[in-house]
Amino acid sequence: MGRAYKMKGQKRKKKEEKYDKGEEFEQFEENVTPQPPKKVKTDDAASDKEEKLEPVTDELPGIPIVTVDTNTNKPGVIFILEKASLEIAKVGKTYQLLSSDEHANYLVRNKRNPADYRPDIAFQAIQTILDSRVNKCGRLKALYVRTQQGLLLHIKPHARMPRTYKRFSGLMVQLLQKLHITAAGKGEKLLRVIKNPVTQYLPINCRKIGFSHSSEKLVDMYEYVGTINNELDLVFVVGAMAHGKIDEDYVEDYLSSKLISIANIYFT
Ligand SMILES: C[S@@+](CC[C@H](N)C(=O)[O-])C[C@H]1O[C@@H](n2cnc3c(N)ncnc32)[C@H](O)[C@@H]1O
């Protein structure tokens, strides 16, 4: 039997890009299997079953009612969650967000360590940051999440994320397949998969502060923030993983915090 040869001049099919088409994005290597479906849906193809997000309009006890105002000219805060465990795979007939709680057998069968699959950490961190005083007073400028696979997610501060883990995981499956999530009843994209590196979205005048339990610089965050030039935007980089530590080149200073409720520091 003859061996099949490629026809001369036949080009390799270009790899499908996995990012929201509304923004330029670099091709990243896929080093995990199984993969989400190759086909990227467009807005037109979006189904009725899609999760929709609502802008935040509610209030937290003890603070004034604020509508999140991302257009404030005052310096603000940007959060980057690194090493978030947000990976989807086809388990049975459906794509699911892999977690040690739900997919231990699947992960072991696929030679993965279930302890590394903790999407609940990212879920809680995102919730805390969006519910924080920093956000309620309009000083949260952006929230970025980098997954362990190197995907970069952008979450707008006024996005209301699902309150339950089950709905959050459904939303993440949808985001990682469709590459964006729009606001309910509006065309605004509240969550997007965007192009790396995250540094291209950071303001020029900002201080990039990383958090690590193992840093020798133990600080009281309230005092530390008070020492920083209050005209600078602050970028807080926090690990969203269960084990290990973050070690990002763009971070200027690593701190170990006595009190890790960074997101609830009130900037006046
Ligand atoms: C579950 S912890 C990972 C623990 C890890 N063993 C470590 O040394 O940071 C996830 C993230 O929380 C943050 N974190 C937890 N405790 C902290 C502390 N006391 N000071 C600063 N950051 C902390 C770090 O950003 C860390 O990457």
The ligand as an ORCA input file, in Angstrom:
! r2SCAN-3c Opt
* xyz 0 1
  C      -3.047     28.981     49.777
  S      -1.760     30.132     49.698
  C      -0.415     29.195     49.178
  C       0.455     28.947     50.359
  C       1.910     28.881     50.055
  N       2.428     27.770     50.797
  C       2.703     30.143     50.366
  O       3.800     30.012     50.891
  O       2.285     31.270     50.081
  C      -2.176     31.056     48.284
  C      -1.678     32.469     48.306
  O      -2.143     33.178     49.429
  C      -1.256     34.240     49.711
  N      -0.940     34.178     51.133
  C      -1.422     33.294     52.022
  N      -0.970     33.584     53.264
  C      -0.206     34.691     53.160
  C       0.524     35.503     54.065
  N       0.543     35.245     55.356
  N       1.195     36.549     53.570
  C       1.176     36.849     52.265
  N       0.500     36.119     51.368
  C      -0.185     35.065     51.796
  C      -0.052     34.079     48.790
  O      -0.168     34.979     47.702
  C      -0.189     32.650     48.328
  O       0.375     32.460     47.046
*
